[in-house]
Amino acid sequence: MTPEQVLVVLPTYNERATLGTVVADVLRVRHTHVLVIDDASPDGTGRVADALAAGDDRVTVMHRPAKLGLGTAYLAGFRIALKRGFAFVAEMDADGSHRPEDLPALLAAARGGAGLVIGTRWMPGGEIVNWPLYRRMISRGGTGFARRALRSELRDLTSGYRVLSNEWVTRLGLDDVDSEGYAFQVETAAMLERLGCPVVEVPITFVERAAGRSKMSFRIGWEAFVNVLRWGRELRRPSVSRTAPREEPAQGSVR
């Protein structure tokens, strides 16, 4: 791999309607490769992903045996990116809510020296399309709660549109990340911030999905709430420290 190459990780569960378009648009961005991680989608998303991989060697697919969670999917993708020598790894939704046309700006910030680049909705230039007021209030409230609890300066801790450098993925300590759901985004951003990682936030336009159903649930929201409270308490215990990562194989089979 060259220093320009980026692996875009797309976790999927029932995203057959949007996956093909998202992958095609991502591959129009220079130096991109795509890893689809499908959690045994009953709608046939895995078969769509296999067809995309058969037609373009820049696309690979990991099939996992069950719905194992967003966080575990990204950890598997991070390990594969490191193993294959990619300079950068990107997190992105497969439902069309993260616009591929925003990816070059995130990559430019990463290539400019940022260890973590967050596509941010809550900053000048950021925008959300087709969200009702209550969704905006929940998102802003959750972000504000996490910022205060974790003493973070980041404006969009919950954003799932990101680029990380391989150097800072290595420093992160993948075995210390314990969130299975959307809390993964808060946890990893806060960890990197505490480690002194150079973080850049880039404004993005977030578009509510046009097809399929949101994967957010009460259990996922509760996990995030409880974990943020726990991490906040840990921050106030000076003796608590993170350990170095250990290498473990990723779950699932890659084709």
DARA-V244500 format. One record per pair of residues at least 24 apart in sequence whose C-alpha atoms are under 10 Angstrom apart, sorted by the first residue. I is the first residue (numbers start at 0). J is the second residue. D is the distance in Angstrom with one decimal. If there is no record, write none. Layout:
I_J_D + I_J_D
This chain:
0_30_9.7 + 0_83_7.7 + 0_84_6.0 + 0_85_6.0 + 0_86_7.7 + 1_30_8.8 + 1_84_8.5 + 1_85_7.6 + 1_86_7.4 + 2_30_9.5 + 2_84_9.1 + 2_85_7.5 + 2_86_5.4 + 2_87_8.4 + 2_110_9.0 + 3_29_8.7 + 3_30_6.2 + 3_31_8.6 + 3_85_8.2 + 3_86_6.4 + 3_87_7.8 + 3_106_9.2 + 3_110_7.9 + 4_29_8.4 + 4_30_4.9 + 4_31_6.1 + 4_32_7.5 + 4_84_8.8 + 4_85_5.7 + 4_86_5.7 + 4_87_6.6 + 4_88_8.7 + 5_29_9.1 + 5_30_6.3 + 5_31_5.1 + 5_32_6.2 + 5_33_8.4 + 5_80_8.4 + 5_84_9.5 + 5_85_5.8 + 5_86_6.1 + 5_87_4.6 + 5_88_5.4 + 5_89_6.9 + 5_106_8.5 + 5_162_8.7 + 5_163_9.4 + 5_164_9.0 + 5_165_9.6 + 6_30_8.7 + 6_31_6.1 + 6_32_4.9 + 6_33_5.6 + 6_34_6.8 + 6_57_9.2 + 6_58_9.5 + 6_76_8.5 + 6_77_8.9 + 6_79_9.1 + 6_80_6.4 + 6_81_9.7 + 6_83_9.4 + 6_84_9.7 + 6_85_6.5 + 6_86_8.3 + 6_87_6.4 + 6_88_4.8 + 6_89_6.1 + 6_90_8.8 + 6_162_9.4 + 7_31_6.8 + 7_32_6.0 + 7_33_4.8 + 7_34_6.1 + 7_35_8.4 + 7_58_9.5 + 7_76_8.7 + 7_77_9.9 + 7_80_9.1 + 7_87_8.6 + 7_88_5.8 + 7_89_4.6 + 7_90_6.1 + 7_91_6.9 + 7_92_9.9 + 7_102_9.9 + 7_161_9.6 + 7_162_8.6 + 8_32_8.7 + 8_33_6.0 + 8_34_4.9 + 8_35_6.1 + 8_36_7.3 + 8_59_9.9 + 8_60_9.8 + 8_72_8.6 + 8_73_7.0 + 8_74_10.0 + 8_75_9.4 + 8_76_6.1 + 8_77_8.3 + 8_79_9.8 + 8_80_9.0 + 8_88_7.2 + 8_89_6.0 + 8_90_5.4 + 8_91_6.4 + 8_92_8.5 + 8_93_9.1 + 9_33_7.3 + 9_34_6.1 + 9_35_4.8 + 9_36_6.1 + 9_37_8.3 + 9_60_9.5 + 9_69_9.8 + 9_72_8.7 + 9_73_8.4 + 9_76_8.7 + 9_89_8.7 + 9_90_6.8 + 9_91_5.8 + 9_92_6.0 + 9_93_5.6 + 9_94_9.4 + 10_34_8.3 + 10_35_5.9 + 10_36_4.6 + 10_37_6.0 + 10_38_7.8 + 10_60_9.9 + 10_61_9.3 + 10_68_9.0 + 10_69_6.7 + 10_70_9.4 + 10_71_9.6 + 10_72_6.2 + 10_73_7.3 + 10_76_8.9 + 10_90_8.7 + 10_91_8.0 + 10_92_7.0 + 10_93_6.8 + 10_94_9.8 + 11_35_6.9 + 11_36_5.9 + 11_37_4.7 + 11_38_6.5 + 11_39_8.8 + 11_40_7.5 + 11_44_7.4 + 11_45_8.4 + 11_48_9.5 + 11_62_9.9 + 11_66_9.4 + 11_68_9.9 + 11_69_8.7 + 11_72_9.0 + 11_92_8.0 + 11_93_6.4 + 11_94_8.4 + 12_36_8.7 + 12_37_6.0 + 12_38_5.7 + 12_39_7.1 + 12_40_4.9 + 12_41_8.0 + 12_42_8.3 + 12_43_9.3 + 12_44_7.1 + 12_45_8.7 + 12_65_9.6 + 12_66_7.5 + 12_68_9.7 + 12_69_9.7 + 12_93_9.0 + 12_94_9.7 + 12_211_9.7 + 12_212_9.8 + 12_214_8.4 + 13_37_8.6 + 13_38_8.7 + 13_39_8.6 + 13_40_5.1 + 13_41_6.7 + 13_42_5.4 + 13_43_7.3 + 13_44_5.8 + 13_45_8.7 + 13_93_9.8 + 13_94_9.3 + 13_211_7.2 + 13_212_8.4 + 13_214_9.6 + 14_40_8.0 + 14_41_10.0 + 14_42_7.8 + 14_43_8.5 + 14_44_5.8 + 14_45_9.1 + 14_47_9.3 + 14_48_9.9 + 14_92_9.8 + 14_93_6.7 + 14_94_6.2 + 14_95_9.5 + 14_210_8.3 + 14_211_6.7 + 14_212_8.9 + 15_40_8.7 + 15_41_9.8 + 15_42_6.7 + 15_43_6.5 + 15_44_4.5 + 15_45_8.1 + 15_46_8.8 + 15_47_6.6 + 15_48_8.5 + 15_93_9.3 + 15_94_9.0 + 15_210_9.4 + 15_211_8.6 + 16_42_9.4 + 16_43_9.9 + 16_44_8.3 + 16_47_9.4 + 16_93_9.7 + 16_94_8.2 + 16_95_9.8 + 16_209_9.4 + 16_210_6.7 + 16_211_7.4 + 17_44_9.4 + 17_93_6.8 + 17_94_5.6 + 17_95_6.5 + 17_96_10.0 + 17_208_9.1 + 17_209_8.7 + 17_210_7.3 + 17_211_8.6 + 18_44_7.6 + 18_45_9.9 + 18_47_7.7 + 18_48_7.6 + 18_51_9.3 + 18_92_9.5 + 18_93_5.7 + 18_94_6.8 + 18_95_8.1 + 19_44_9.5 + 19_47_7.4 + 19_48_7.7 + 19_50_9.4 + 19_51_7.3 + 19_93_9.1 + 20_93_9.2 + 20_94_9.4 + 20_95_8.2 + 21_91_9.7 + 21_92_8.9 + 21_93_6.3 + 21_94_7.6 + 21_95_6.3 + 21_96_9.6 + 21_97_9.0 + 21_98_8.3 + 21_99_7.3 + 22_48_9.1 + 22_51_8.2 + 22_58_8.4 + 22_93_8.1 + 22_95_9.9 + 22_99_8.9 + 23_51_8.9 + 23_55_10.0 + 23_99_9.4 + 24_98_8.7 + 24_99_6.0 + 24_100_7.9 + 25_91_9.9 + 25_98_8.8 + 25_99_5.4 + 25_100_8.1 + 25_101_10.0 + 25_102_8.0 + 25_103_9.9 + 26_55_9.6 + 26_57_8.1 + 26_58_8.9 + 26_99_8.9 + 27_99_8.7 + 27_100_9.2 + 28_99_7.8 + 28_100_8.0 + 28_101_9.9 + 28_102_7.6 + 28_103_6.9 + 28_106_9.9 + 29_103_8.4 + 30_57_9.6 + 31_57_7.6 + 31_58_9.4 + 31_85_9.9 + 31_87_9.6 + 31_88_9.6 + 31_89_9.5 + 32_56_8.6 + 32_57_4.8 + 32_58_6.0 + 32_59_8.3 + 32_85_9.4 + 32_88_9.5 + 32_89_9.9 + 33_57_6.2 + 33_58_4.8 + 33_59_6.4 + 33_60_8.4 + 33_88_9.7 + 33_89_9.3 + 34_58_5.9 + 34_59_5.0 + 34_60_5.6 + 34_61_7.3 + 34_76_7.3 + 34_79_9.0 + 34_80_9.1 + 34_89_10.0 + 34_253_9.1 + 34_254_9.8 + 35_59_6.4 + 35_60_4.7 + 35_61_6.1 + 35_62_8.4 + 35_72_9.5 + 35_76_8.8 + 35_93_8.8 + 35_253_9.3 + 35_254_10.0 + 36_60_5.9 + 36_61_4.7 + 36_62_6.1 + 36_63_7.2 + 36_69_9.6 + 36_72_6.5 + 36_73_8.5 + 36_75_8.6 + 36_76_7.8 + 36_251_8.8 + 36_252_9.5 + 36_253_8.7 + 37_61_6.2 + 37_62_5.2 + 37_63_6.1 + 37_64_8.7 + 37_65_8.7 + 37_66_8.4 + 37_67_9.7 + 37_72_8.5 + 37_251_9.3 + 38_62_6.3 + 38_63_4.9 + 38_64_6.2 + 38_65_5.1 + 38_66_4.8 + 38_67_6.7 + 38_68_8.3 + 38_69_9.5 + 38_72_8.6 + 38_251_9.0 + 39_63_6.0 + 39_64_5.7 + 39_65_5.3 + 39_66_6.7 + 39_67_9.5 + 40_64_9.4 + 40_65_8.1 + 40_66_8.0 + 41_65_10.0 + 48_254_10.0 + 49_254_7.8 + 52_254_8.1 + 53_254_9.4 + 58_254_9.3 + 59_253_7.0 + 59_254_5.9 + 60_251_9.8 + 60_252_8.1 + 60_253_5.5 + 60_254_5.3 + 61_249_9.5 + 61_250_8.6 + 61_251_6.1 + 61_252_5.3 + 61_253_4.1 + 61_254_6.3 + 62_250_8.7 + 62_251_5.4 + 62_252_5.4 + 62_253_6.4 + 62_254_8.0 + 63_249_9.9 + 63_250_6.8 + 63_251_4.4 + 63_252_6.7 + 63_253_8.9 + 64_250_8.8 + 64_251_6.8 + 64_252_9.0 + 65_251_9.5 + 67_179_7.5 + 67_180_8.8 + 67_250_9.6 + 68_178_8.7 + 68_179_5.1 + 68_180_5.3 + 68_181_8.4 + 68_183_9.7 + 68_214_9.8 + 68_219_9.3 + 69_178_8.7 + 69_179_6.0 + 69_180_5.0 + 69_181_6.5 + 69_182_9.1 + 69_183_7.6 + 69_184_9.4 + 69_214_9.5 + 70_176_8.4 + 70_177_8.1 + 70_178_5.9 + 70_179_4.4 + 70_180_5.2 + 70_181_6.8 + 70_182_7.8 + 70_183_5.1 + 70_184_7.8 + 70_186_9.8 + 70_187_9.7 + 71_176_9.1 + 71_177_8.6 + 71_178_7.8 + 71_179_5.7 + 71_180_7.9 + 71_183_8.6 + 71_249_9.0 + 71_250_8.7 + 72_179_8.6 + 72_180_9.5 + 72_249_8.9 + 72_250_8.7 + 72_251_9.8 + 73_179_9.6 + 73_183_8.7 + 73_184_9.8 + 74_168_9.7 + 74_173_6.7 + 74_174_8.8 + 74_176_8.4 + 74_179_9.7 + 74_183_9.4 + 74_249_7.9 + 74_250_9.7 + 75_173_9.4 + 75_247_9.4 + 75_248_8.1 + 75_249_4.9 + 75_250_6.8 + 75_251_8.8 + 76_249_8.0 + 76_250_10.0 + 77_163_9.3 + 77_165_8.5 + 77_168_7.1 + 77_169_9.0 + 77_173_8.5 + 77_249_9.3 + 78_165_9.8 + 78_168_8.8 + 78_169_9.0 + 78_173_8.4 + 78_246_8.3 + 78_247_8.4 + 78_248_7.9 + 78_249_6.9 + 79_248_9.0 + 79_249_7.6 + 79_253_9.7 + 80_165_7.8 + 80_168_9.4 + 81_164_9.8 + 81_165_6.4 + 81_166_9.1 + 81_168_8.1 + 81_169_7.8 + 84_165_8.1 + 85_164_8.7 + 85_165_7.0 + 86_110_9.2 + 86_163_8.7 + 86_164_6.1 + 86_165_5.4 + 86_166_8.2 + 87_114_9.2 + 87_115_9.7 + 87_162_6.7 + 87_163_5.6 + 87_164_4.5 + 87_165_5.4 + 87_166_8.7 + 87_167_9.6 + 87_168_8.9 + 88_115_9.9 + 88_161_8.3 + 88_162_5.7 + 88_163_5.4 + 88_164_6.5 + 88_165_7.0 + 88_168_8.5 + 89_115_9.7 + 89_116_9.2 + 89_117_9.9 + 89_159_9.5 + 89_160_7.4 + 89_161_5.5 + 89_162_4.2 + 89_163_6.3 + 89_164_8.8 + 90_117_9.6 + 90_118_10.0 + 90_158_9.7 + 90_159_6.3 + 90_160_5.4 + 90_161_5.0 + 90_162_6.3 + 90_163_8.4 + 90_184_9.7 + 91_118_9.8 + 91_158_9.6 + 91_159_6.3 + 91_160_5.0 + 91_161_6.9 + 91_162_8.9 + 92_159_7.2 + 92_160_7.3 + 92_208_9.8 + 93_208_9.5 + 94_206_9.5 + 94_207_8.7 + 94_208_5.8 + 94_209_7.9 + 94_210_7.4 + 94_211_7.7 + 94_212_9.2 + 94_213_9.1 + 95_205_8.9 + 95_206_7.2 + 95_207_7.8 + 95_208_5.9 + 95_209_7.6 + 95_210_8.7 + 96_127_9.4 + 96_128_9.1 + 96_160_9.5 + 96_204_8.5 + 96_205_5.5 + 96_206_4.4 + 96_207_5.4 + 96_208_5.3 + 96_209_8.3 + 97_158_10.0 + 97_159_8.5 + 97_160_6.7 + 97_203_8.1 + 97_204_7.4 + 97_205_5.7 + 97_206_6.7 + 97_207_8.8 + 97_208_9.1 + 98_160_9.3 + 98_203_8.1 + 98_204_7.2 + 98_205_7.2 + 98_206_7.7 + 100_203_9.5 + 100_204_9.7 + 101_160_9.5 + 101_201_9.0 + 101_202_8.6 + 101_203_6.3 + 101_204_7.8 + 101_205_9.8 + 102_160_8.7 + 102_161_8.8 + 102_162_8.7 + 102_201_9.9 + 102_203_9.0 + 104_201_7.2 + 104_202_8.9 + 104_203_9.1 + 105_160_8.9 + 105_161_7.3 + 105_162_6.5 + 105_163_9.6 + 105_199_8.7 + 105_200_8.4 + 105_201_6.5 + 105_202_9.0 + 105_203_9.2 + 106_161_9.1 + 106_162_6.7 + 106_163_9.0 + 106_164_9.7 + 107_162_9.9 + 108_162_8.9 + 108_198_9.2 + 108_199_6.9 + 108_200_8.7 + 108_201_8.1 + 109_161_9.7 + 109_162_6.8 + 109_163_7.1 + 109_164_6.8 + 109_197_9.6 + 109_198_9.0 + 109_199_8.2 + 110_162_9.9 + 110_163_9.9 + 110_164_8.4 + 111_199_9.9 + 112_164_8.7 + 112_197_7.5 + 112_198_9.1 + 112_199_9.2 + 113_162_9.0 + 113_163_7.9 + 113_164_7.6 + 113_167_9.4 + 113_196_7.7 + 113_197_5.1 + 113_198_5.6 + 113_199_6.1 + 113_200_9.5 + 114_162_8.1 + 114_163_5.6 + 114_164_5.1 + 114_165_8.2 + 114_166_7.4 + 114_167_5.7 + 114_168_8.4 + 114_191_8.5 + 114_192_9.9 + 114_195_9.5 + 114_196_5.8 + 114_197_5.3 + 114_198_6.1 + 114_199_8.1 + 115_161_7.1 + 115_162_5.9 + 115_163_4.6 + 115_164_6.7 + 115_165_9.9 + 115_167_7.6 + 115_168_9.0 + 115_187_9.9 + 115_188_8.0 + 115_191_7.8 + 115_192_8.9 + 115_196_7.0 + 115_197_6.5 + 115_198_4.8 + 115_199_6.5 + 115_200_8.4 + 116_160_8.5 + 116_161_5.5 + 116_162_5.1 + 116_163_6.4 + 116_164_8.9 + 116_188_9.6 + 116_197_8.6 + 116_198_5.8 + 116_199_4.9 + 116_200_5.7 + 116_201_7.0 + 117_153_9.0 + 117_154_9.3 + 117_155_7.6 + 117_156_8.3 + 117_157_9.5 + 117_158_6.9 + 117_159_7.9 + 117_160_6.2 + 117_161_4.6 + 117_162_6.8 + 117_163_8.8 + 117_188_8.7 + 117_198_7.6 + 117_199_6.4 + 117_200_4.8 + 117_201_6.1 + 117_202_8.4 + 117_203_9.1 + 118_155_8.0 + 118_156_9.9 + 118_158_6.6 + 118_159_7.6 + 118_160_5.1 + 118_161_5.8 + 118_162_8.5 + 118_199_8.8 + 118_200_6.0 + 118_201_5.0 + 118_202_5.7 + 118_203_5.4 + 118_204_8.6 + 118_205_9.1 + 119_153_9.3 + 119_154_7.1 + 119_155_5.5 + 119_156_8.5 + 119_157_9.1 + 119_158_6.5 + 119_159_9.1 + 119_160_7.9 + 119_161_9.0 + 119_199_9.5 + 119_200_5.9 + 119_201_5.6 + 119_202_4.8 + 119_203_5.7 + 119_204_8.3 + 119_205_8.8 + 120_154_8.4 + 120_155_6.7 + 120_157_9.8 + 120_158_7.7 + 120_160_9.9 + 120_200_9.4 + 120_201_8.6 + 120_202_6.0 + 120_203_5.8 + 120_204_6.7 + 120_205_6.8 + 121_153_9.9 + 121_154_6.2 + 121_155_6.2 + 121_156_10.0 + 121_158_9.6 + 121_200_9.8 + 121_201_9.9 + 121_202_7.8 + 121_203_9.0 + 122_154_7.1 + 122_155_8.4 + 122_200_8.5 + 122_201_8.3 + 122_202_6.3 + 122_203_8.9 + 123_201_9.4 + 123_202_6.9 + 123_203_9.6 + 124_201_8.6 + 124_202_5.3 + 124_203_7.1 + 124_204_8.2 + 125_201_8.1 + 125_202_4.4 + 125_203_4.9 + 125_204_5.6 + 125_205_8.0 + 126_202_7.7 + 126_203_6.4 + 126_204_4.6 + 126_205_6.2 + 126_206_8.4 + 127_203_8.4 + 127_204_5.7 + 127_205_4.7 + 127_206_5.9 + 127_207_7.7 + 128_204_7.2 + 128_205_6.1 + 128_206_4.7 + 128_207_6.2 + 128_208_9.6 + 129_205_8.9 + 129_206_6.6 + 129_207_5.6 + 129_208_8.7 + 129_209_9.5 + 130_205_9.2 + 130_206_8.0 + 130_207_6.3 + 130_208_9.7 + 131_207_9.8 + 141_220_9.6 + 141_223_9.2 + 141_224_8.4 + 141_227_10.0 + 142_185_8.7 + 144_224_9.0 + 144_227_8.5 + 144_228_9.4 + 145_182_10.0 + 145_185_7.5 + 145_186_9.6 + 145_189_9.3 + 145_223_9.2 + 145_224_8.5 + 145_226_9.8 + 145_227_6.3 + 145_228_8.4 + 145_230_9.6 + 145_231_8.6 + 146_185_9.1 + 146_189_8.9 + 146_227_9.4 + 146_231_9.7 + 147_227_9.9 + 147_231_8.6 + 148_227_6.8 + 148_228_6.8 + 148_229_9.2 + 148_230_7.9 + 148_231_5.0 + 148_232_8.3 + 148_234_8.9 + 149_185_9.3 + 149_186_9.4 + 149_189_7.1 + 149_190_9.6 + 149_193_9.6 + 149_227_7.3 + 149_228_8.6 + 149_229_9.7 + 149_230_7.0 + 149_231_5.2 + 149_232_8.8 + 149_233_9.4 + 149_234_7.2 + 149_235_9.5 + 150_189_8.7 + 150_192_9.9 + 150_193_9.5 + 150_231_8.1 + 150_234_8.7 + 151_188_9.1 + 151_189_6.8 + 151_192_7.6 + 151_193_8.6 + 152_189_9.3 + 152_192_8.6 + 153_188_8.4 + 153_189_8.5 + 153_192_8.5 + 153_198_8.5 + 153_199_9.0 + 153_200_7.9 + 154_200_7.9 + 155_184_9.7 + 155_185_8.8 + 155_188_9.4 + 155_200_8.2 + 156_182_9.4 + 156_183_9.9 + 156_184_6.6 + 156_185_5.1 + 156_186_8.5 + 156_187_9.1 + 156_188_6.4 + 156_189_7.7 + 157_181_7.6 + 157_182_7.5 + 157_183_8.6 + 157_184_5.5 + 157_185_5.4 + 157_186_9.1 + 157_188_8.6 + 157_223_10.0 + 158_184_6.7 + 158_185_8.2 + 158_188_9.5 + 158_205_9.6 + 159_183_9.2 + 159_184_6.3 + 159_185_9.3 + 160_184_9.4 + 160_201_10.0 + 160_203_8.8 + 160_205_9.3 + 161_188_9.8 + 161_200_9.2 + 161_201_9.5 + 162_199_9.9 + 163_198_9.4 + 166_196_9.9 + 167_191_7.7 + 167_194_9.3 + 167_195_9.9 + 167_196_7.1 + 167_197_9.3 + 169_243_9.1 + 169_244_7.7 + 170_194_8.3 + 170_196_9.2 + 170_243_7.7 + 170_244_7.8 + 171_196_9.4 + 171_241_9.2 + 171_242_9.5 + 171_243_8.1 + 171_244_7.6 + 172_241_7.7 + 172_242_6.8 + 172_243_5.4 + 172_244_4.2 + 172_245_7.7 + 172_246_9.8 + 173_242_9.6 + 173_243_8.3 + 173_244_5.6 + 173_245_7.6 + 173_246_8.6 + 173_247_9.5 + 174_241_9.7 + 174_242_8.4 + 174_243_8.0 + 174_244_5.3 + 174_245_6.3 + 174_246_8.2 + 174_247_8.5 + 175_241_6.9 + 175_242_7.0 + 175_243_8.0 + 175_244_7.0 + 175_245_9.2 + 176_241_9.7 + 176_244_9.7 + 177_226_9.1 + 178_219_9.6 + 178_222_7.8 + 178_223_8.0 + 178_226_7.9 + 179_219_8.3 + 179_222_8.4 + 179_223_9.4 + 180_214_9.6 + 180_215_8.8 + 180_216_9.7 + 180_218_8.9 + 180_219_5.7 + 180_220_8.4 + 180_221_10.0 + 180_222_7.4 + 180_223_7.7 + 181_214_9.5 + 181_215_8.1 + 181_219_6.6 + 181_220_7.7 + 181_222_8.4 + 181_223_6.9 + 182_219_7.7 + 182_220_8.0 + 182_221_9.4 + 182_222_6.9 + 182_223_4.5 + 182_224_8.1 + 182_225_9.5 + 182_226_7.4 + 182_227_7.9 + 183_222_9.9 + 183_223_8.2 + 183_226_9.7 + 184_223_9.6 + 185_223_8.2 + 185_226_9.4 + 185_227_8.0 + 186_223_9.1 + 186_226_8.4 + 186_227_7.9 + 186_230_8.3 + 189_230_9.4 + 190_230_9.9 + 190_241_9.1 + 193_234_9.8 + 194_241_9.9
